[in-house]
């Protein structure tokens, strides 16, 4: 079963986060796309440990870079998640085929990515003021579950 959502991680840096998101993709049915370069090898033990035995149940595709991911997906709507966004993640009516885009753990999305004309909207997940950021895996989880909730948790038991 698929949520009909697609998540792109642009240049993820921490194997454990990516492993956790492989597990989340397997459990919720979204497609996980990794846009390189990455700072780790996909055989990394931390990635494998975090994903446990979910690798075979997840739909995950590696792309050379973000442009290659866009070319493969040909998305109609791309929501770039950033602390600089004006739209809250719960204020979007998610549709099948939407792409949720997240940046590196250390710096988030590059400015040129956020300013790309293909970006539908810059989206934020609310947090208390003065806090730096959420963990990447937590941010993706929050966004995916909101989009899936709007789809009536299609396919869930």
Chimera marker file (.cmm) of the C-alpha trace (Angstrom):
<marker_set name="trace">
<marker id="1" x="0.000" y="0.000" z="0.000" r="1" g="1" b="0" radius="0.5"/>
<marker id="2" x="1.235" y="3.501" z="-0.751" r="1" g="1" b="0" radius="0.5"/>
<marker id="3" x="0.390" y="6.910" z="0.684" r="1" g="1" b="0" radius="0.5"/>
<marker id="4" x="1.089" y="8.345" z="-2.787" r="1" g="1" b="0" radius="0.5"/>
<marker id="5" x="3.534" y="10.751" z="-1.173" r="1" g="1" b="0" radius="0.5"/>
<marker id="6" x="7.163" y="11.160" z="-2.037" r="1" g="1" b="0" radius="0.5"/>
<marker id="7" x="9.880" y="12.452" z="0.277" r="1" g="1" b="0" radius="0.5"/>
<marker id="8" x="13.229" y="13.709" z="-0.972" r="1" g="1" b="0" radius="0.5"/>
<marker id="9" x="16.172" y="14.026" z="1.409" r="1" g="1" b="0" radius="0.5"/>
<marker id="10" x="18.679" y="16.415" z="-0.141" r="1" g="1" b="0" radius="0.5"/>
<marker id="11" x="22.212" y="15.358" z="0.808" r="1" g="1" b="0" radius="0.5"/>
<marker id="12" x="21.495" y="13.683" z="4.160" r="1" g="1" b="0" radius="0.5"/>
<marker id="13" x="24.503" y="13.424" z="6.457" r="1" g="1" b="0" radius="0.5"/>
<marker id="14" x="23.587" y="11.122" z="9.342" r="1" g="1" b="0" radius="0.5"/>
<marker id="15" x="23.107" y="7.411" z="8.609" r="1" g="1" b="0" radius="0.5"/>
<marker id="16" x="20.877" y="6.847" z="11.636" r="1" g="1" b="0" radius="0.5"/>
<marker id="17" x="18.352" y="9.450" z="10.461" r="1" g="1" b="0" radius="0.5"/>
<marker id="18" x="18.208" y="7.923" z="6.997" r="1" g="1" b="0" radius="0.5"/>
<marker id="19" x="17.825" y="4.454" z="8.500" r="1" g="1" b="0" radius="0.5"/>
<marker id="20" x="14.938" y="5.665" z="10.662" r="1" g="1" b="0" radius="0.5"/>
<marker id="21" x="13.292" y="7.156" z="7.578" r="1" g="1" b="0" radius="0.5"/>
<marker id="22" x="13.688" y="3.899" z="5.646" r="1" g="1" b="0" radius="0.5"/>
<marker id="23" x="11.747" y="2.258" z="8.467" r="1" g="1" b="0" radius="0.5"/>
<marker id="24" x="9.125" y="5.045" z="8.379" r="1" g="1" b="0" radius="0.5"/>
<marker id="25" x="8.777" y="4.639" z="4.595" r="1" g="1" b="0" radius="0.5"/>
<marker id="26" x="8.166" y="0.917" z="5.049" r="1" g="1" b="0" radius="0.5"/>
<marker id="27" x="5.575" y="1.503" z="7.769" r="1" g="1" b="0" radius="0.5"/>
<marker id="28" x="3.649" y="4.350" z="6.107" r="1" g="1" b="0" radius="0.5"/>
<marker id="29" x="4.145" y="3.544" z="2.417" r="1" g="1" b="0" radius="0.5"/>
<marker id="30" x="5.677" y="6.791" z="1.147" r="1" g="1" b="0" radius="0.5"/>
<marker id="31" x="8.466" y="6.716" z="-1.443" r="1" g="1" b="0" radius="0.5"/>
<marker id="32" x="11.835" y="7.798" z="-0.042" r="1" g="1" b="0" radius="0.5"/>
<marker id="33" x="14.226" y="9.470" z="-2.486" r="1" g="1" b="0" radius="0.5"/>
<marker id="34" x="17.799" y="10.248" z="-1.498" r="1" g="1" b="0" radius="0.5"/>
<marker id="35" x="19.457" y="13.026" z="-3.506" r="1" g="1" b="0" radius="0.5"/>
<marker id="36" x="23.225" y="12.819" z="-3.216" r="1" g="1" b="0" radius="0.5"/>
<marker id="37" x="25.875" y="13.277" z="-2.506" r="1" g="1" b="0" radius="0.5"/>
<marker id="38" x="25.641" y="11.644" z="0.898" r="1" g="1" b="0" radius="0.5"/>
<marker id="39" x="28.385" y="11.566" z="3.502" r="1" g="1" b="0" radius="0.5"/>
<marker id="40" x="27.867" y="7.868" z="4.173" r="1" g="1" b="0" radius="0.5"/>
<marker id="41" x="27.679" y="4.534" z="2.421" r="1" g="1" b="0" radius="0.5"/>
<marker id="42" x="24.350" y="2.735" z="2.335" r="1" g="1" b="0" radius="0.5"/>
<marker id="43" x="26.011" y="-0.341" z="3.805" r="1" g="1" b="0" radius="0.5"/>
<marker id="44" x="26.849" y="1.726" z="6.924" r="1" g="1" b="0" radius="0.5"/>
<marker id="45" x="26.124" y="-0.237" z="10.102" r="1" g="1" b="0" radius="0.5"/>
<marker id="46" x="24.310" y="2.668" z="11.789" r="1" g="1" b="0" radius="0.5"/>
<marker id="47" x="21.986" y="3.000" z="8.804" r="1" g="1" b="0" radius="0.5"/>
<marker id="48" x="21.335" y="-0.743" z="8.747" r="1" g="1" b="0" radius="0.5"/>
<marker id="49" x="20.749" y="-0.867" z="12.512" r="1" g="1" b="0" radius="0.5"/>
<marker id="50" x="18.263" y="2.040" z="12.401" r="1" g="1" b="0" radius="0.5"/>
<marker id="51" x="16.396" y="0.543" z="9.449" r="1" g="1" b="0" radius="0.5"/>
<marker id="52" x="16.630" y="-2.981" z="10.856" r="1" g="1" b="0" radius="0.5"/>
<marker id="53" x="14.839" y="-5.392" z="8.554" r="1" g="1" b="0" radius="0.5"/>
<marker id="54" x="12.657" y="-2.756" z="6.889" r="1" g="1" b="0" radius="0.5"/>
<marker id="55" x="14.953" y="-2.079" z="3.904" r="1" g="1" b="0" radius="0.5"/>
<marker id="56" x="13.197" y="-4.677" z="1.758" r="1" g="1" b="0" radius="0.5"/>
<marker id="57" x="9.754" y="-3.272" z="2.647" r="1" g="1" b="0" radius="0.5"/>
<marker id="58" x="10.517" y="0.360" z="1.785" r="1" g="1" b="0" radius="0.5"/>
<marker id="59" x="10.448" y="2.011" z="-1.612" r="1" g="1" b="0" radius="0.5"/>
<marker id="60" x="13.744" y="3.885" z="-1.663" r="1" g="1" b="0" radius="0.5"/>
<marker id="61" x="15.621" y="5.322" z="-4.616" r="1" g="1" b="0" radius="0.5"/>
<marker id="62" x="19.039" y="6.944" z="-4.663" r="1" g="1" b="0" radius="0.5"/>
<marker id="63" x="19.670" y="9.821" z="-7.086" r="1" g="1" b="0" radius="0.5"/>
<marker id="64" x="22.987" y="11.403" z="-8.013" r="1" g="1" b="0" radius="0.5"/>
<marker id="65" x="21.724" y="14.840" z="-6.980" r="1" g="1" b="0" radius="0.5"/>
<marker id="66" x="18.555" y="16.881" z="-6.514" r="1" g="1" b="0" radius="0.5"/>
<marker id="67" x="18.210" y="17.646" z="-10.239" r="1" g="1" b="0" radius="0.5"/>
<marker id="68" x="18.287" y="13.921" z="-11.015" r="1" g="1" b="0" radius="0.5"/>
<marker id="69" x="15.572" y="13.323" z="-8.387" r="1" g="1" b="0" radius="0.5"/>
<marker id="70" x="13.389" y="16.053" z="-9.904" r="1" g="1" b="0" radius="0.5"/>
<marker id="71" x="13.914" y="14.610" z="-13.387" r="1" g="1" b="0" radius="0.5"/>
<marker id="72" x="12.942" y="11.106" z="-12.238" r="1" g="1" b="0" radius="0.5"/>
<marker id="73" x="9.866" y="12.245" z="-10.289" r="1" g="1" b="0" radius="0.5"/>
<marker id="74" x="8.626" y="15.093" z="-12.510" r="1" g="1" b="0" radius="0.5"/>
<marker id="75" x="6.703" y="16.537" z="-9.539" r="1" g="1" b="0" radius="0.5"/>
<marker id="76" x="3.788" y="18.918" z="-9.938" r="1" g="1" b="0" radius="0.5"/>
<marker id="77" x="4.091" y="20.234" z="-6.380" r="1" g="1" b="0" radius="0.5"/>
<marker id="78" x="7.196" y="20.421" z="-4.189" r="1" g="1" b="0" radius="0.5"/>
<marker id="79" x="6.944" y="21.549" z="-0.586" r="1" g="1" b="0" radius="0.5"/>
<marker id="80" x="10.319" y="22.598" z="0.810" r="1" g="1" b="0" radius="0.5"/>
<marker id="81" x="10.456" y="22.231" z="4.590" r="1" g="1" b="0" radius="0.5"/>
<marker id="82" x="12.472" y="24.973" z="6.262" r="1" g="1" b="0" radius="0.5"/>
<marker id="83" x="12.391" y="27.085" z="9.400" r="1" g="1" b="0" radius="0.5"/>
<marker id="84" x="12.046" y="30.081" z="7.071" r="1" g="1" b="0" radius="0.5"/>
<marker id="85" x="8.708" y="28.915" z="5.694" r="1" g="1" b="0" radius="0.5"/>
<marker id="86" x="5.534" y="30.947" z="6.090" r="1" g="1" b="0" radius="0.5"/>
<marker id="87" x="3.065" y="28.094" z="5.563" r="1" g="1" b="0" radius="0.5"/>
<marker id="88" x="2.497" y="25.645" z="8.405" r="1" g="1" b="0" radius="0.5"/>
<marker id="89" x="2.616" y="21.950" z="7.495" r="1" g="1" b="0" radius="0.5"/>
<marker id="90" x="-1.003" y="21.499" z="8.637" r="1" g="1" b="0" radius="0.5"/>
<marker id="91" x="-2.281" y="24.271" z="6.342" r="1" g="1" b="0" radius="0.5"/>
<marker id="92" x="-1.518" y="22.371" z="3.130" r="1" g="1" b="0" radius="0.5"/>
<marker id="93" x="-4.055" y="20.114" z="1.444" r="1" g="1" b="0" radius="0.5"/>
<marker id="94" x="-1.736" y="17.294" z="0.427" r="1" g="1" b="0" radius="0.5"/>
<marker id="95" x="-2.427" y="15.489" z="-2.838" r="1" g="1" b="0" radius="0.5"/>
<marker id="96" x="-1.208" y="12.211" z="-4.297" r="1" g="1" b="0" radius="0.5"/>
<marker id="97" x="2.177" y="12.706" z="-5.930" r="1" g="1" b="0" radius="0.5"/>
<marker id="98" x="3.228" y="15.642" z="-3.763" r="1" g="1" b="0" radius="0.5"/>
<marker id="99" x="6.920" y="15.858" z="-2.919" r="1" g="1" b="0" radius="0.5"/>
<marker id="100" x="8.042" y="16.802" z="0.581" r="1" g="1" b="0" radius="0.5"/>
<marker id="101" x="11.616" y="18.093" z="0.393" r="1" g="1" b="0" radius="0.5"/>
<marker id="102" x="14.000" y="18.186" z="3.352" r="1" g="1" b="0" radius="0.5"/>
<marker id="103" x="17.618" y="19.354" z="3.557" r="1" g="1" b="0" radius="0.5"/>
<marker id="104" x="20.794" y="18.323" z="5.305" r="1" g="1" b="0" radius="0.5"/>
<marker id="105" x="20.872" y="17.889" z="9.060" r="1" g="1" b="0" radius="0.5"/>
<marker id="106" x="23.594" y="20.517" z="9.557" r="1" g="1" b="0" radius="0.5"/>
<marker id="107" x="22.346" y="23.334" z="7.322" r="1" g="1" b="0" radius="0.5"/>
<marker id="108" x="18.934" y="22.469" z="5.925" r="1" g="1" b="0" radius="0.5"/>
<marker id="109" x="18.124" y="23.311" z="2.316" r="1" g="1" b="0" radius="0.5"/>
<marker id="110" x="20.520" y="25.454" z="0.316" r="1" g="1" b="0" radius="0.5"/>
<marker id="111" x="19.266" y="28.952" z="-0.567" r="1" g="1" b="0" radius="0.5"/>
<marker id="112" x="19.236" y="28.227" z="-4.308" r="1" g="1" b="0" radius="0.5"/>
<marker id="113" x="17.000" y="25.196" z="-3.645" r="1" g="1" b="0" radius="0.5"/>
<marker id="114" x="14.531" y="27.276" z="-1.604" r="1" g="1" b="0" radius="0.5"/>
<marker id="115" x="14.466" y="29.954" z="-4.326" r="1" g="1" b="0" radius="0.5"/>
<marker id="116" x="13.965" y="27.490" z="-7.199" r="1" g="1" b="0" radius="0.5"/>
<marker id="117" x="10.831" y="28.305" z="-9.230" r="1" g="1" b="0" radius="0.5"/>
<marker id="118" x="9.738" y="24.653" z="-8.993" r="1" g="1" b="0" radius="0.5"/>
<marker id="119" x="9.163" y="24.986" z="-5.246" r="1" g="1" b="0" radius="0.5"/>
<marker id="120" x="5.440" y="25.310" z="-4.576" r="1" g="1" b="0" radius="0.5"/>
<marker id="121" x="5.828" y="26.666" z="-1.057" r="1" g="1" b="0" radius="0.5"/>
<marker id="122" x="8.265" y="26.970" z="1.831" r="1" g="1" b="0" radius="0.5"/>
<marker id="123" x="6.791" y="25.054" z="4.755" r="1" g="1" b="0" radius="0.5"/>
<marker id="124" x="7.554" y="25.132" z="8.457" r="1" g="1" b="0" radius="0.5"/>
<marker id="125" x="6.717" y="22.915" z="11.371" r="1" g="1" b="0" radius="0.5"/>
<marker id="126" x="5.812" y="25.150" z="14.345" r="1" g="1" b="0" radius="0.5"/>
<marker id="127" x="8.197" y="25.218" z="17.290" r="1" g="1" b="0" radius="0.5"/>
<marker id="128" x="8.781" y="27.435" z="20.283" r="1" g="1" b="0" radius="0.5"/>
<marker id="129" x="10.859" y="30.561" z="19.586" r="1" g="1" b="0" radius="0.5"/>
<marker id="130" x="14.576" y="30.438" z="20.191" r="1" g="1" b="0" radius="0.5"/>
<marker id="131" x="14.902" y="26.749" z="19.349" r="1" g="1" b="0" radius="0.5"/>
<marker id="132" x="17.264" y="25.871" z="16.516" r="1" g="1" b="0" radius="0.5"/>
<marker id="133" x="15.616" y="22.937" z="14.762" r="1" g="1" b="0" radius="0.5"/>
<marker id="134" x="13.962" y="19.549" z="14.925" r="1" g="1" b="0" radius="0.5"/>
<marker id="135" x="15.800" y="16.343" z="14.112" r="1" g="1" b="0" radius="0.5"/>
<marker id="136" x="15.456" y="15.444" z="10.402" r="1" g="1" b="0" radius="0.5"/>
<marker id="137" x="13.775" y="12.090" z="11.033" r="1" g="1" b="0" radius="0.5"/>
<marker id="138" x="11.320" y="13.728" z="13.449" r="1" g="1" b="0" radius="0.5"/>
<marker id="139" x="10.489" y="16.490" z="10.957" r="1" g="1" b="0" radius="0.5"/>
<marker id="140" x="9.798" y="14.036" z="8.157" r="1" g="1" b="0" radius="0.5"/>
<marker id="141" x="7.676" y="11.916" z="10.503" r="1" g="1" b="0" radius="0.5"/>
<marker id="142" x="5.539" y="14.895" z="11.520" r="1" g="1" b="0" radius="0.5"/>
<marker id="143" x="4.974" y="15.956" z="7.902" r="1" g="1" b="0" radius="0.5"/>
<marker id="144" x="4.305" y="12.455" z="6.561" r="1" g="1" b="0" radius="0.5"/>
<marker id="145" x="1.804" y="11.629" z="9.279" r="1" g="1" b="0" radius="0.5"/>
<marker id="146" x="-0.113" y="14.867" z="8.680" r="1" g="1" b="0" radius="0.5"/>
<marker id="147" x="-0.295" y="14.179" z="4.936" r="1" g="1" b="0" radius="0.5"/>
<marker id="148" x="-1.289" y="10.557" z="5.563" r="1" g="1" b="0" radius="0.5"/>
<marker id="149" x="-3.919" y="11.639" z="8.113" r="1" g="1" b="0" radius="0.5"/>
<marker id="150" x="-5.461" y="13.873" z="5.463" r="1" g="1" b="0" radius="0.5"/>
<marker id="151" x="-5.662" y="10.815" z="3.191" r="1" g="1" b="0" radius="0.5"/>
<marker id="152" x="-7.578" y="8.939" z="5.904" r="1" g="1" b="0" radius="0.5"/>
<marker id="153" x="-4.516" y="6.792" z="6.713" r="1" g="1" b="0" radius="0.5"/>
<marker id="154" x="-5.183" y="4.989" z="3.448" r="1" g="1" b="0" radius="0.5"/>
<marker id="155" x="-4.058" y="1.358" z="3.655" r="1" g="1" b="0" radius="0.5"/>
<marker id="156" x="-3.511" y="1.338" z="7.428" r="1" g="1" b="0" radius="0.5"/>
<marker id="157" x="-4.974" y="-1.224" z="9.790" r="1" g="1" b="0" radius="0.5"/>
<link id1="1" id2="2" r="1" g="1" b="0" radius="0.2"/>
<link id1="2" id2="3" r="1" g="1" b="0" radius="0.2"/>
<link id1="3" id2="4" r="1" g="1" b="0" radius="0.2"/>
<link id1="4" id2="5" r="1" g="1" b="0" radius="0.2"/>
<link id1="5" id2="6" r="1" g="1" b="0" radius="0.2"/>
<link id1="6" id2="7" r="1" g="1" b="0" radius="0.2"/>
<link id1="7" id2="8" r="1" g="1" b="0" radius="0.2"/>
<link id1="8" id2="9" r="1" g="1" b="0" radius="0.2"/>
<link id1="9" id2="10" r="1" g="1" b="0" radius="0.2"/>
<link id1="10" id2="11" r="1" g="1" b="0" radius="0.2"/>
<link id1="11" id2="12" r="1" g="1" b="0" radius="0.2"/>
<link id1="12" id2="13" r="1" g="1" b="0" radius="0.2"/>
<link id1="13" id2="14" r="1" g="1" b="0" radius="0.2"/>
<link id1="14" id2="15" r="1" g="1" b="0" radius="0.2"/>
<link id1="15" id2="16" r="1" g="1" b="0" radius="0.2"/>
<link id1="16" id2="17" r="1" g="1" b="0" radius="0.2"/>
<link id1="17" id2="18" r="1" g="1" b="0" radius="0.2"/>
<link id1="18" id2="19" r="1" g="1" b="0" radius="0.2"/>
<link id1="19" id2="20" r="1" g="1" b="0" radius="0.2"/>
<link id1="20" id2="21" r="1" g="1" b="0" radius="0.2"/>
<link id1="21" id2="22" r="1" g="1" b="0" radius="0.2"/>
<link id1="22" id2="23" r="1" g="1" b="0" radius="0.2"/>
<link id1="23" id2="24" r="1" g="1" b="0" radius="0.2"/>
<link id1="24" id2="25" r="1" g="1" b="0" radius="0.2"/>
<link id1="25" id2="26" r="1" g="1" b="0" radius="0.2"/>
<link id1="26" id2="27" r="1" g="1" b="0" radius="0.2"/>
<link id1="27" id2="28" r="1" g="1" b="0" radius="0.2"/>
<link id1="28" id2="29" r="1" g="1" b="0" radius="0.2"/>
<link id1="29" id2="30" r="1" g="1" b="0" radius="0.2"/>
<link id1="30" id2="31" r="1" g="1" b="0" radius="0.2"/>
<link id1="31" id2="32" r="1" g="1" b="0" radius="0.2"/>
<link id1="32" id2="33" r="1" g="1" b="0" radius="0.2"/>
<link id1="33" id2="34" r="1" g="1" b="0" radius="0.2"/>
<link id1="34" id2="35" r="1" g="1" b="0" radius="0.2"/>
<link id1="35" id2="36" r="1" g="1" b="0" radius="0.2"/>
<link id1="36" id2="37" r="1" g="1" b="0" radius="0.2"/>
<link id1="37" id2="38" r="1" g="1" b="0" radius="0.2"/>
<link id1="38" id2="39" r="1" g="1" b="0" radius="0.2"/>
<link id1="39" id2="40" r="1" g="1" b="0" radius="0.2"/>
<link id1="40" id2="41" r="1" g="1" b="0" radius="0.2"/>
<link id1="41" id2="42" r="1" g="1" b="0" radius="0.2"/>
<link id1="42" id2="43" r="1" g="1" b="0" radius="0.2"/>
<link id1="43" id2="44" r="1" g="1" b="0" radius="0.2"/>
<link id1="44" id2="45" r="1" g="1" b="0" radius="0.2"/>
<link id1="45" id2="46" r="1" g="1" b="0" radius="0.2"/>
<link id1="46" id2="47" r="1" g="1" b="0" radius="0.2"/>
<link id1="47" id2="48" r="1" g="1" b="0" radius="0.2"/>
<link id1="48" id2="49" r="1" g="1" b="0" radius="0.2"/>
<link id1="49" id2="50" r="1" g="1" b="0" radius="0.2"/>
<link id1="50" id2="51" r="1" g="1" b="0" radius="0.2"/>
<link id1="51" id2="52" r="1" g="1" b="0" radius="0.2"/>
<link id1="52" id2="53" r="1" g="1" b="0" radius="0.2"/>
<link id1="53" id2="54" r="1" g="1" b="0" radius="0.2"/>
<link id1="54" id2="55" r="1" g="1" b="0" radius="0.2"/>
<link id1="55" id2="56" r="1" g="1" b="0" radius="0.2"/>
<link id1="56" id2="57" r="1" g="1" b="0" radius="0.2"/>
<link id1="57" id2="58" r="1" g="1" b="0" radius="0.2"/>
<link id1="58" id2="59" r="1" g="1" b="0" radius="0.2"/>
<link id1="59" id2="60" r="1" g="1" b="0" radius="0.2"/>
<link id1="60" id2="61" r="1" g="1" b="0" radius="0.2"/>
<link id1="61" id2="62" r="1" g="1" b="0" radius="0.2"/>
<link id1="62" id2="63" r="1" g="1" b="0" radius="0.2"/>
<link id1="63" id2="64" r="1" g="1" b="0" radius="0.2"/>
<link id1="64" id2="65" r="1" g="1" b="0" radius="0.2"/>
<link id1="65" id2="66" r="1" g="1" b="0" radius="0.2"/>
<link id1="66" id2="67" r="1" g="1" b="0" radius="0.2"/>
<link id1="67" id2="68" r="1" g="1" b="0" radius="0.2"/>
<link id1="68" id2="69" r="1" g="1" b="0" radius="0.2"/>
<link id1="69" id2="70" r="1" g="1" b="0" radius="0.2"/>
<link id1="70" id2="71" r="1" g="1" b="0" radius="0.2"/>
<link id1="71" id2="72" r="1" g="1" b="0" radius="0.2"/>
<link id1="72" id2="73" r="1" g="1" b="0" radius="0.2"/>
<link id1="73" id2="74" r="1" g="1" b="0" radius="0.2"/>
<link id1="74" id2="75" r="1" g="1" b="0" radius="0.2"/>
<link id1="75" id2="76" r="1" g="1" b="0" radius="0.2"/>
<link id1="76" id2="77" r="1" g="1" b="0" radius="0.2"/>
<link id1="77" id2="78" r="1" g="1" b="0" radius="0.2"/>
<link id1="78" id2="79" r="1" g="1" b="0" radius="0.2"/>
<link id1="79" id2="80" r="1" g="1" b="0" radius="0.2"/>
<link id1="80" id2="81" r="1" g="1" b="0" radius="0.2"/>
<link id1="81" id2="82" r="1" g="1" b="0" radius="0.2"/>
<link id1="82" id2="83" r="1" g="1" b="0" radius="0.2"/>
<link id1="83" id2="84" r="1" g="1" b="0" radius="0.2"/>
<link id1="84" id2="85" r="1" g="1" b="0" radius="0.2"/>
<link id1="85" id2="86" r="1" g="1" b="0" radius="0.2"/>
<link id1="86" id2="87" r="1" g="1" b="0" radius="0.2"/>
<link id1="87" id2="88" r="1" g="1" b="0" radius="0.2"/>
<link id1="88" id2="89" r="1" g="1" b="0" radius="0.2"/>
<link id1="89" id2="90" r="1" g="1" b="0" radius="0.2"/>
<link id1="90" id2="91" r="1" g="1" b="0" radius="0.2"/>
<link id1="91" id2="92" r="1" g="1" b="0" radius="0.2"/>
<link id1="92" id2="93" r="1" g="1" b="0" radius="0.2"/>
<link id1="93" id2="94" r="1" g="1" b="0" radius="0.2"/>
<link id1="94" id2="95" r="1" g="1" b="0" radius="0.2"/>
<link id1="95" id2="96" r="1" g="1" b="0" radius="0.2"/>
<link id1="96" id2="97" r="1" g="1" b="0" radius="0.2"/>
<link id1="97" id2="98" r="1" g="1" b="0" radius="0.2"/>
<link id1="98" id2="99" r="1" g="1" b="0" radius="0.2"/>
<link id1="99" id2="100" r="1" g="1" b="0" radius="0.2"/>
<link id1="100" id2="101" r="1" g="1" b="0" radius="0.2"/>
<link id1="101" id2="102" r="1" g="1" b="0" radius="0.2"/>
<link id1="102" id2="103" r="1" g="1" b="0" radius="0.2"/>
<link id1="103" id2="104" r="1" g="1" b="0" radius="0.2"/>
<link id1="104" id2="105" r="1" g="1" b="0" radius="0.2"/>
<link id1="105" id2="106" r="1" g="1" b="0" radius="0.2"/>
<link id1="106" id2="107" r="1" g="1" b="0" radius="0.2"/>
<link id1="107" id2="108" r="1" g="1" b="0" radius="0.2"/>
<link id1="108" id2="109" r="1" g="1" b="0" radius="0.2"/>
<link id1="109" id2="110" r="1" g="1" b="0" radius="0.2"/>
<link id1="110" id2="111" r="1" g="1" b="0" radius="0.2"/>
<link id1="111" id2="112" r="1" g="1" b="0" radius="0.2"/>
<link id1="112" id2="113" r="1" g="1" b="0" radius="0.2"/>
<link id1="113" id2="114" r="1" g="1" b="0" radius="0.2"/>
<link id1="114" id2="115" r="1" g="1" b="0" radius="0.2"/>
<link id1="115" id2="116" r="1" g="1" b="0" radius="0.2"/>
<link id1="116" id2="117" r="1" g="1" b="0" radius="0.2"/>
<link id1="117" id2="118" r="1" g="1" b="0" radius="0.2"/>
<link id1="118" id2="119" r="1" g="1" b="0" radius="0.2"/>
<link id1="119" id2="120" r="1" g="1" b="0" radius="0.2"/>
<link id1="120" id2="121" r="1" g="1" b="0" radius="0.2"/>
<link id1="121" id2="122" r="1" g="1" b="0" radius="0.2"/>
<link id1="122" id2="123" r="1" g="1" b="0" radius="0.2"/>
<link id1="123" id2="124" r="1" g="1" b="0" radius="0.2"/>
<link id1="124" id2="125" r="1" g="1" b="0" radius="0.2"/>
<link id1="125" id2="126" r="1" g="1" b="0" radius="0.2"/>
<link id1="126" id2="127" r="1" g="1" b="0" radius="0.2"/>
<link id1="127" id2="128" r="1" g="1" b="0" radius="0.2"/>
<link id1="128" id2="129" r="1" g="1" b="0" radius="0.2"/>
<link id1="129" id2="130" r="1" g="1" b="0" radius="0.2"/>
<link id1="130" id2="131" r="1" g="1" b="0" radius="0.2"/>
<link id1="131" id2="132" r="1" g="1" b="0" radius="0.2"/>
<link id1="132" id2="133" r="1" g="1" b="0" radius="0.2"/>
<link id1="133" id2="134" r="1" g="1" b="0" radius="0.2"/>
<link id1="134" id2="135" r="1" g="1" b="0" radius="0.2"/>
<link id1="135" id2="136" r="1" g="1" b="0" radius="0.2"/>
<link id1="136" id2="137" r="1" g="1" b="0" radius="0.2"/>
<link id1="137" id2="138" r="1" g="1" b="0" radius="0.2"/>
<link id1="138" id2="139" r="1" g="1" b="0" radius="0.2"/>
<link id1="139" id2="140" r="1" g="1" b="0" radius="0.2"/>
<link id1="140" id2="141" r="1" g="1" b="0" radius="0.2"/>
<link id1="141" id2="142" r="1" g="1" b="0" radius="0.2"/>
<link id1="142" id2="143" r="1" g="1" b="0" radius="0.2"/>
<link id1="143" id2="144" r="1" g="1" b="0" radius="0.2"/>
<link id1="144" id2="145" r="1" g="1" b="0" radius="0.2"/>
<link id1="145" id2="146" r="1" g="1" b="0" radius="0.2"/>
<link id1="146" id2="147" r="1" g="1" b="0" radius="0.2"/>
<link id1="147" id2="148" r="1" g="1" b="0" radius="0.2"/>
<link id1="148" id2="149" r="1" g="1" b="0" radius="0.2"/>
<link id1="149" id2="150" r="1" g="1" b="0" radius="0.2"/>
<link id1="150" id2="151" r="1" g="1" b="0" radius="0.2"/>
<link id1="151" id2="152" r="1" g="1" b="0" radius="0.2"/>
<link id1="152" id2="153" r="1" g="1" b="0" radius="0.2"/>
<link id1="153" id2="154" r="1" g="1" b="0" radius="0.2"/>
<link id1="154" id2="155" r="1" g="1" b="0" radius="0.2"/>
<link id1="155" id2="156" r="1" g="1" b="0" radius="0.2"/>
<link id1="156" id2="157" r="1" g="1" b="0" radius="0.2"/>
</marker_set>
